[in-house]
Amino acid sequence: MFRRSPTRRSRRAALAAAAVAVSTTAVLAGAGTVPAVATTGGGGHGTIGVHRDGRPVVIPFTAGRDGEGLVRLTVAAPGIDWGSPGAESAVLLLLVDGRPAGDVVVFGSTPTERSFALGALRAGRHRLTLRYAADRSSPAGTVVRVSKVRTDVVGKRDRDHAVAANAPVLYGRDDPSGPFRNAVSDTPVLAWHQQAPATTPGHRVLTYTIAWTNEDGGTSTPALMARWGRTTDIEWAYRVEVDAAGRAVPGTAFFQSPDHGTTPFAGRYEDGHPLLQTCTLNNNLCDTVDNPMRFALSTIERLADPARTSREEMVDRHPWVYPVMTDEVRREGRVVADPPADTTTLIADPRDYLYAVVRKTTSAPTPGVSGWVGVGLGVRLKGDPTLYRSDRGRVDWSLQRDDPAATTVRLPAGTKAADIAEVVVYRTVAGTDPGSTVTVNGVNRAFLLGADDRPGRPLPIKAVSATLTAAAPEAVLYRR
């Protein structure tokens, strides 16, 4: 509920109840009361302006219990455009009671909801400070507009407390261009967790995964689109076993090290949170930290069924990531109108692709045969006999793994969902055919990007299964 007083200063004031036992009030340091929770967007009532040349904004809040703090807020930066060199981002620093909590990289002027971790909090009064980080922001930006601030505490008795209390804090990547590379490229934007039973009854294994906007090295861009269905980078970051009380079990903490290694964590902890740093061009990690950029993403979201849900579908929950992904790959010069068939660096415009997730299982190969069997996704258009293939005719770009696998199919520019006549799956063979059959259990989702680069309406592909063999290597999953 909002209440306006007769005074000019009070007319700008607003109080809002925050979620789960936390109340939030926003105060602009030295400038009186300002609203913490927006009722309208774009600089209207309820929006805080954090200015490049202004004072930080201080938001007092009350934690009703001990636990792990979270904040959800909507951010926008006029004049900022992630796709434009020199205007890529404005960066907001979050501090809790004066200590750094994390950086918020703001990608443009469209209001976008983001979620972050604030670390361990004791019950009582606290101060969340929002500061414009001019040293790591692009020169085009002058203000970050913040609205709809919600703070929360995951209490120690909550089942998710172990998830929040053991989540990693990620530091930025050092680069020859300077320490703020992650303000303009390969920015960590989302995080989530998975849970699995440990061998000890009552224990759980928590695995944390992070999505970056892109990767400067590693898999080539067209191979990413074919084999992973995206140009974002998604990597598991940290894994630890916790006991029935949610405490980390000594000796069970591992992280993804360079060359996709699995390495025991030997770095520093901050109130139980392991500190990691991006240290390779393909976003593998090290447990030595020295970069000034800090990313403390909320990890409360859960990938509940990895046998049926792909990691890419976790990104689908946050469709704002897709325009950031497409803006970055365009800005970095990896998009051309008609990429050569043999390119290993270039892709067509991201709107020219069908984005899909395939679920399949592969039977055991003939013993002693070194080849493998995969699948590709194909599309036929109305009045066009061409089979547009996800693997682009390269068997090593087909889908070998049996996890739910994302891929893309490049289509002629301007293709609409209504133009698609068939979606098929086909069997591929690398090397000597081992005789494996592939059962395609279905397509989780399939969509084109709209004019705003966000996912469009999914194709109505029914949950059908098909078995692919050497004698019958293709099956239709969808026909209009």
C-alpha positions as CSV (number, residue, x, y, z in Angstrom):
1,M,0.0,0.0,0.0
2,F,1.3,3.5,-0.9
3,R,0.4,6.7,1.0
4,R,1.0,10.3,-0.2
5,S,1.5,13.2,2.2
6,P,0.8,16.9,1.4
7,T,4.5,17.8,1.3
8,R,6.6,17.7,-1.9
9,R,9.2,15.4,-0.4
10,S,6.6,13.0,0.9
11,R,4.8,12.9,-2.4
12,R,7.9,11.1,-3.7
13,A,7.9,8.7,-0.8
14,A,6.7,5.1,-0.8
15,L,6.8,2.2,1.6
16,A,6.2,-1.4,0.5
17,A,6.1,-4.7,2.3
18,A,8.8,-7.0,1.0
19,A,8.5,-10.8,0.6
20,V,8.7,-13.3,3.4
21,A,9.3,-11.5,6.8
22,V,11.3,-8.6,5.3
23,S,10.2,-5.0,5.1
24,T,11.9,-2.6,2.7
25,T,12.1,1.2,2.6
26,A,14.2,3.1,0.1
27,V,16.2,6.3,1.1
28,L,18.3,8.4,-1.2
29,A,21.3,9.2,0.9
30,G,21.3,12.9,1.8
31,A,18.2,13.6,-0.3
32,G,15.2,12.5,1.6
33,T,12.8,9.6,1.1
34,V,12.3,8.0,-2.4
35,P,10.2,5.1,-3.4
36,A,11.5,1.5,-3.1
37,V,8.9,-0.3,-5.1
38,A,7.7,1.1,-8.5
39,T,4.1,1.1,-9.5
40,T,4.9,2.4,-13.0
41,G,8.0,2.0,-15.1
42,G,10.3,4.2,-17.0
43,G,11.2,7.0,-14.5
44,G,7.6,7.4,-13.1
45,H,6.5,7.2,-9.5
46,G,8.2,4.3,-7.8
47,T,11.5,4.4,-9.6
48,I,14.8,5.2,-8.1
49,G,17.5,6.9,-10.2
50,V,21.1,5.9,-9.4
51,H,23.2,8.4,-11.2
52,R,26.8,8.3,-12.4
53,D,27.6,11.6,-10.7
54,G,25.1,11.3,-7.9
55,R,25.1,9.9,-4.4
56,P,24.5,6.2,-3.8
57,V,21.0,5.1,-3.0
58,V,20.6,3.5,0.4
59,I,17.6,1.1,1.1
60,P,17.2,0.2,4.7
61,F,15.5,-3.1,5.3
62,T,14.7,-5.4,8.1
63,A,15.5,-9.1,8.2
64,G,12.9,-10.9,10.3
65,R,15.2,-13.9,10.9
66,D,18.7,-15.2,10.5
67,G,19.5,-16.6,7.0
68,E,20.6,-15.9,3.5
69,G,19.6,-12.6,1.9
70,L,18.1,-12.3,-1.6
71,V,17.1,-9.2,-3.6
72,R,14.9,-9.0,-6.7
73,L,14.9,-5.7,-8.6
74,T,14.0,-4.3,-12.0
75,V,16.7,-2.3,-13.7
76,A,17.0,-0.2,-16.9
77,A,19.7,2.2,-18.2
78,P,18.7,4.9,-20.7
79,G,21.3,5.3,-23.4
80,I,22.7,1.8,-22.9
81,D,22.6,-0.8,-25.7
82,W,24.4,-4.1,-25.3
83,G,24.7,-4.4,-29.1
84,S,26.5,-1.0,-29.6
85,P,30.2,-0.6,-29.0
86,G,30.9,2.1,-26.4
87,A,27.3,1.8,-25.0
88,E,27.3,-1.8,-23.9
89,S,26.4,-1.6,-20.2
90,A,25.9,0.4,-17.0
91,V,27.1,-1.4,-13.9
92,L,25.4,-1.1,-10.5
93,L,27.2,-2.1,-7.3
94,L,25.2,-3.7,-4.6
95,L,26.6,-3.4,-1.0
96,V,25.1,-4.7,2.2
97,D,26.0,-2.9,5.4
98,G,28.9,-1.4,3.5
99,R,30.4,-4.7,2.2
100,P,30.3,-5.6,-1.5
101,A,27.5,-8.0,-2.4
102,G,27.8,-8.0,-6.2
103,D,27.8,-6.2,-9.6
104,V,24.6,-5.8,-11.6
105,V,25.4,-5.4,-15.4
106,V,22.5,-3.5,-17.0
107,F,22.2,-4.2,-20.7
108,G,19.8,-1.6,-22.0
109,S,16.8,0.7,-21.4
110,T,14.2,-2.0,-21.3
111,P,13.2,-2.7,-17.6
112,T,14.4,-6.1,-16.7
113,E,13.8,-8.1,-13.5
114,R,17.0,-9.6,-11.9
115,S,17.7,-11.6,-8.8
116,F,20.8,-11.6,-6.6
117,A,22.2,-13.1,-3.4
118,L,23.1,-10.8,-0.5
119,G,25.0,-13.3,1.6
120,A,24.5,-14.3,5.2
121,L,22.3,-11.9,7.3
122,R,21.4,-11.7,11.0
123,A,17.9,-10.8,12.0
124,G,17.5,-7.1,12.4
125,R,18.1,-3.9,10.4
126,H,20.4,-3.7,7.4
127,R,21.3,-1.3,4.6
128,L,21.3,-2.2,0.9
129,T,23.3,0.4,-1.0
130,L,23.0,0.9,-4.8
131,R,26.1,2.7,-6.3
132,Y,26.8,3.6,-10.0
133,A,30.1,2.0,-10.9
134,A,31.5,4.5,-13.3
135,D,34.9,2.8,-13.6
136,R,33.3,-0.3,-15.3
137,S,30.3,1.3,-17.1
138,S,30.2,2.3,-20.7
139,P,30.5,6.1,-21.3
140,A,27.1,6.3,-22.9
141,G,25.3,5.7,-19.6
142,T,24.4,8.3,-16.9
143,V,21.8,6.7,-14.8
144,V,20.4,3.3,-13.8
145,R,16.7,3.3,-13.0
146,V,15.7,0.8,-10.3
147,S,12.2,-0.3,-9.4
148,K,10.2,-3.1,-7.8
149,V,12.9,-3.8,-5.1
150,R,12.0,-6.9,-3.1
151,T,14.3,-8.3,-0.4
152,D,13.9,-11.7,1.2
153,V,15.6,-14.0,3.7
154,V,15.9,-17.8,3.3
155,G,15.7,-18.9,7.0
156,K,17.9,-21.5,8.4
157,R,15.0,-23.9,8.9
158,D,14.0,-23.6,5.2
159,R,14.9,-26.5,3.0
160,D,16.4,-24.1,0.4
161,H,18.7,-22.6,3.1
162,A,21.4,-25.2,2.2
163,V,21.1,-24.2,-1.5
164,A,21.5,-20.5,-0.7
165,A,24.1,-20.9,2.0
166,N,26.5,-23.0,-0.1
167,A,26.1,-21.2,-3.4
168,P,29.3,-19.9,-5.1
169,V,30.2,-16.3,-5.5
170,L,31.8,-15.7,-8.9
171,Y,34.5,-13.1,-9.8
172,G,35.2,-11.7,-13.2
173,R,37.8,-12.7,-15.7
174,D,41.1,-10.8,-16.0
175,D,41.8,-9.7,-19.6
176,P,44.6,-7.8,-21.5
177,S,42.0,-5.1,-22.1
178,G,41.6,-4.6,-18.4
179,P,39.9,-6.0,-15.3
180,F,36.3,-5.2,-16.4
181,R,35.9,-7.6,-19.4
182,N,32.7,-9.0,-18.0
183,A,31.1,-5.6,-18.2
184,V,31.1,-5.9,-22.0
185,S,31.4,-9.6,-22.8
186,D,30.7,-13.0,-21.4
187,T,28.7,-11.7,-18.5
188,P,27.3,-14.2,-15.9
189,V,23.5,-13.6,-16.0
190,L,21.7,-16.6,-14.5
191,A,22.4,-19.4,-12.0
192,W,20.4,-22.3,-10.7
193,H,21.0,-25.6,-8.9
194,Q,20.3,-29.3,-9.1
195,Q,19.8,-31.8,-6.2
196,A,20.6,-35.5,-6.1
197,P,20.7,-38.0,-3.3
198,A,24.1,-38.7,-1.9
199,T,25.3,-42.2,-0.9
200,T,24.9,-41.3,2.8
201,P,21.2,-41.5,3.7
202,G,19.8,-38.0,4.3
203,H,22.6,-36.2,2.5
204,R,22.2,-34.3,-0.8
205,V,24.6,-33.3,-3.6
206,L,24.0,-29.8,-4.8
207,T,25.3,-28.8,-8.2
208,Y,25.3,-25.1,-9.2
209,T,25.2,-24.0,-12.9
210,I,25.9,-20.6,-14.4
211,A,24.8,-19.1,-17.7
212,W,27.1,-16.5,-19.4
213,T,26.0,-14.2,-22.2
214,N,28.6,-15.8,-24.5
215,E,32.1,-17.3,-24.6
216,D,35.1,-15.6,-26.1
217,G,36.8,-19.0,-26.7
218,G,36.0,-22.7,-26.8
219,T,33.4,-24.2,-29.2
220,S,32.9,-22.2,-32.5
221,T,29.8,-20.2,-32.9
222,P,28.1,-22.3,-35.6
223,A,29.0,-25.5,-33.7
224,L,27.4,-24.0,-30.5
225,M,24.2,-23.4,-32.5
226,A,24.2,-26.9,-33.9
227,R,25.2,-28.9,-30.9
228,W,23.9,-26.7,-28.0
229,G,21.2,-24.6,-29.6
230,R,22.5,-21.2,-28.4
231,T,25.4,-18.8,-28.3
232,T,25.2,-18.3,-24.5
233,D,27.6,-20.4,-22.4
234,I,26.2,-22.7,-19.7
235,E,28.6,-24.5,-17.4
236,W,28.3,-26.3,-14.1
237,A,30.4,-24.3,-11.7
238,Y,30.5,-25.9,-8.2
239,R,29.3,-29.2,-6.5
240,V,29.1,-30.1,-2.9
241,E,27.5,-32.7,-0.6
242,V,25.5,-31.4,2.3
243,D,24.3,-33.3,5.4
244,A,20.7,-33.5,6.7
245,A,21.2,-30.1,8.4
246,G,22.4,-28.5,5.2
247,R,26.1,-28.3,6.2
248,A,28.8,-28.9,3.6
249,V,30.5,-32.2,4.1
250,P,34.3,-31.7,4.2
251,G,36.2,-33.0,1.2
252,T,33.1,-33.1,-1.1
253,A,33.5,-29.6,-2.8
254,F,34.5,-29.6,-6.4
255,F,34.5,-27.0,-9.2
256,Q,34.9,-27.0,-13.0
257,S,38.5,-26.1,-13.6
258,P,40.2,-25.2,-17.0
259,D,39.8,-27.8,-19.8
260,H,36.5,-28.8,-18.2
261,G,38.3,-30.5,-15.3
262,T,36.7,-31.5,-12.0
263,T,39.0,-30.2,-9.2
264,P,38.7,-30.2,-5.4
265,F,37.9,-26.7,-4.2
266,A,40.9,-25.3,-2.2
267,G,40.0,-21.6,-2.2
268,R,38.5,-19.2,0.2
269,Y,35.1,-19.2,1.7
270,E,33.0,-16.2,2.7
271,D,30.4,-17.2,5.3
272,G,30.3,-20.6,3.7
273,H,30.2,-19.4,0.1
274,P,33.1,-20.6,-2.1
275,L,34.8,-17.8,-4.0
276,L,35.5,-18.7,-7.6
277,Q,36.8,-16.7,-10.6
278,T,36.2,-17.1,-14.4
279,C,39.8,-17.7,-15.7
280,T,39.5,-19.0,-19.2
281,L,38.0,-17.7,-22.5
282,N,35.4,-20.5,-22.3
283,N,34.3,-19.7,-18.8
284,N,36.0,-22.4,-16.8
285,L,36.9,-21.5,-13.2
286,C,39.8,-21.1,-10.8
287,D,39.7,-21.0,-7.0
288,T,42.1,-18.1,-6.7
289,V,40.3,-14.7,-6.8
290,D,41.8,-11.3,-7.7
291,N,39.3,-9.6,-10.1
292,P,37.3,-6.6,-8.9
293,M,34.0,-7.6,-10.5
294,R,31.8,-9.8,-8.4
295,F,28.7,-11.7,-9.4
296,A,26.5,-13.2,-6.7
297,L,23.5,-14.5,-8.6
298,S,20.5,-16.1,-6.9
299,T,20.7,-19.9,-7.2
300,I,17.3,-20.7,-5.7
301,E,15.8,-21.8,-9.1
302,R,16.1,-25.5,-9.5
303,L,16.5,-27.8,-12.5
304,A,14.2,-30.4,-11.0
305,D,14.3,-33.2,-13.7
306,P,17.5,-33.1,-15.8
307,A,16.4,-36.4,-17.5
308,R,13.5,-34.5,-19.1
309,T,14.5,-30.8,-19.0
310,S,17.5,-29.3,-20.7
311,R,19.6,-26.6,-19.1
312,E,18.6,-24.3,-22.0
313,E,15.0,-24.5,-20.8
314,M,16.1,-22.8,-17.6
315,V,17.2,-19.8,-19.7
316,D,13.8,-19.9,-21.4
317,R,12.3,-18.9,-18.1
318,H,14.1,-15.6,-18.5
319,P,13.4,-14.6,-22.1
320,W,15.3,-11.2,-21.7
321,V,18.5,-13.3,-22.0
322,Y,17.9,-14.0,-25.7
323,P,18.2,-10.3,-26.9
324,V,21.3,-10.0,-24.8
325,M,22.7,-13.2,-26.4
326,T,21.9,-12.0,-29.9
327,D,23.1,-8.4,-29.4
328,E,26.5,-9.7,-28.2
329,V,27.1,-12.1,-31.1
330,R,26.1,-9.4,-33.6
331,R,28.3,-6.8,-31.9
332,E,31.3,-9.2,-32.0
333,G,31.0,-9.6,-35.8
334,R,30.0,-13.2,-35.9
335,V,26.7,-12.7,-37.8
336,V,26.5,-12.3,-41.6
337,A,23.6,-12.5,-44.0
338,D,24.8,-15.7,-45.7
339,P,27.6,-17.5,-43.9
340,P,29.7,-19.9,-46.1
341,A,28.8,-23.6,-45.7
342,D,32.3,-24.4,-44.4
343,T,32.5,-21.6,-41.9
344,T,33.6,-22.4,-38.3
345,T,33.2,-18.8,-37.0
346,L,30.1,-17.2,-38.6
347,I,26.3,-17.7,-38.2
348,A,23.3,-16.2,-40.0
349,D,21.1,-13.8,-38.1
350,P,19.8,-15.5,-34.9
351,R,16.2,-14.8,-36.0
352,D,16.8,-17.2,-38.9
353,Y,16.9,-20.3,-36.7
354,L,14.4,-22.7,-35.2
355,Y,15.4,-23.4,-31.6
356,A,14.5,-26.8,-30.3
357,V,15.2,-29.4,-27.5
358,V,15.2,-33.1,-28.4
359,R,14.9,-36.0,-26.0
360,K,16.3,-39.3,-27.1
361,T,17.8,-42.6,-25.9
362,T,20.4,-44.6,-27.8
363,S,20.8,-48.4,-27.5
364,A,24.1,-50.0,-26.7
365,P,26.5,-50.2,-29.7
366,T,28.0,-53.4,-31.1
367,P,31.0,-54.3,-29.0
368,G,34.3,-53.3,-30.5
369,V,32.9,-50.8,-32.9
370,S,34.4,-47.3,-32.4
371,G,31.7,-45.3,-34.4
372,W,28.8,-43.6,-32.8
373,V,25.2,-42.8,-33.7
374,G,23.5,-39.4,-33.2
375,V,20.5,-37.5,-34.4
376,G,19.8,-34.2,-36.2
377,L,16.7,-32.2,-36.5
378,G,15.4,-31.3,-39.9
379,V,12.8,-28.8,-41.2
380,R,10.9,-28.7,-44.5
381,L,9.0,-25.6,-45.6
382,K,5.8,-25.3,-47.6
383,G,6.6,-25.4,-51.3
384,D,10.3,-26.1,-50.6
385,P,11.6,-29.7,-50.9
386,T,14.9,-28.8,-49.1
387,L,15.6,-30.5,-45.8
388,Y,17.2,-27.8,-43.6
389,R,19.5,-29.7,-41.2
390,S,20.6,-28.8,-37.7
391,D,24.0,-30.4,-38.3
392,R,24.6,-28.5,-41.5
393,G,25.8,-31.7,-43.1
394,R,28.6,-32.2,-40.5
395,V,28.1,-35.4,-38.5
396,D,30.3,-34.0,-35.6
397,W,27.7,-31.3,-35.2
398,S,24.8,-33.7,-34.7
399,L,23.5,-34.6,-31.2
400,Q,25.4,-37.5,-29.7
401,R,24.4,-37.1,-26.0
402,D,21.2,-38.6,-24.6
403,D,20.5,-35.8,-22.2
404,P,17.8,-33.5,-23.3
405,A,19.7,-31.7,-26.1
406,A,19.1,-28.3,-27.6
407,T,19.9,-27.5,-31.2
408,T,19.0,-25.0,-33.9
409,V,18.1,-25.3,-37.6
410,R,19.0,-22.4,-39.9
411,L,16.1,-21.5,-42.2
412,P,15.8,-18.9,-45.0
413,A,15.6,-15.3,-43.7
414,G,12.1,-14.2,-43.0
415,T,10.7,-17.7,-42.3
416,K,7.6,-17.7,-40.1
417,A,6.3,-20.5,-38.0
418,A,3.4,-20.8,-40.4
419,D,5.8,-21.6,-43.2
420,I,7.0,-24.8,-41.5
421,A,5.5,-27.9,-43.2
422,E,7.4,-30.7,-41.3
423,V,9.8,-31.2,-38.5
424,V,11.7,-34.4,-38.7
425,V,14.5,-36.3,-36.9
426,Y,17.2,-38.2,-38.7
427,R,19.9,-40.7,-37.6
428,T,23.6,-39.8,-38.2
429,V,26.6,-42.1,-38.1
430,A,30.2,-41.0,-37.2
431,G,32.8,-43.6,-38.4
432,T,31.7,-47.2,-38.5
433,D,28.0,-47.8,-37.8
434,P,27.8,-49.5,-34.4
435,G,24.2,-50.6,-35.1
436,S,22.6,-48.6,-32.3
437,T,18.9,-47.6,-32.6
438,V,17.8,-44.2,-31.4
439,T,14.4,-43.7,-29.8
440,V,13.4,-40.0,-30.0
441,N,11.1,-39.5,-27.1
442,G,9.9,-36.1,-28.2
443,V,10.7,-32.4,-28.7
444,N,10.4,-30.3,-25.5
445,R,10.0,-27.0,-27.3
446,A,10.6,-25.5,-30.7
447,F,10.3,-21.8,-31.5
448,L,11.6,-19.0,-33.7
449,L,12.8,-15.6,-32.3
450,G,10.5,-12.7,-32.8
451,A,11.3,-9.2,-34.1
452,D,12.4,-8.4,-30.5
453,D,14.7,-11.4,-30.4
454,R,12.6,-13.1,-27.7
455,P,11.2,-16.6,-28.1
456,G,8.0,-16.7,-30.1
457,R,5.0,-18.9,-29.8
458,P,6.2,-22.6,-29.6
459,L,5.3,-24.9,-32.5
460,P,2.5,-27.3,-31.4
461,I,4.7,-30.4,-31.7
462,K,2.9,-33.3,-30.0
463,A,4.8,-35.6,-27.6
464,V,5.4,-38.5,-30.0
465,S,8.1,-41.0,-30.0
466,A,10.0,-42.5,-33.0
467,T,12.6,-45.2,-33.4
468,L,15.4,-44.6,-35.9
469,T,17.5,-47.4,-37.4
470,A,19.9,-47.9,-40.2
471,A,17.0,-49.1,-42.3
472,A,14.6,-46.3,-41.3
473,P,16.8,-43.4,-40.4
474,E,14.2,-40.6,-40.6
475,A,10.8,-39.9,-38.8
476,V,8.3,-37.0,-39.0
477,L,7.6,-35.4,-35.6
478,Y,5.4,-32.6,-36.8
479,R,3.4,-32.0,-40.0
480,R,1.2,-29.0,-40.7
